[in-house]
Amino acid sequence: MDDLEFDRRLKDGFFLETIALFGHRYGMPPVEQPPAGVIPTIMMRAPRLNLVEEHYPEHVVYQIEAPFEEASARIHAAGGIADDDIRVTGWKEERALGEQLADRVIKATGSGSSLIETIERALTEDFGA
């Protein structure tokens, strides 16, 4: 969403929490109960998982991680990222924290369809979805 929409939602009290990170603003929206068979999902950086715990005490955390070289290439592909940027230098620490906090770690290797299949299997095992 653009800055005007973010500001409007912030003013309206839409977000449970907000944070400025890496020069961008992020907001954690409320998660409504979805229709039957749909699992509510929030994407969150590992250092901010405490927010999920605070607002949704019954949750499951999946750490989906790629090898460093692949993650670094994706970060740099976003443009304007220096080698000393925290998204690069702090990657290994954030990954380690995510692994500590995760209920399940999924390695993002291979094709996108392979990753989707792995996640679907995990969801079926964890939620019977």
Buried (B, 14 or more C-beta within 10 A) or exposed (E): EEEEEBEEBEEEEBBBBEBEEEEEBBBBEEBEEEEEEEEEEBEBBBBEBEBBEEBBEEBBBBBBBBEEEEBBEEBBEEEEBEEEBEBBEEBEEBBEBBEEBBEBBBEBEEEEEEBEEBBEEBBEEEEEE
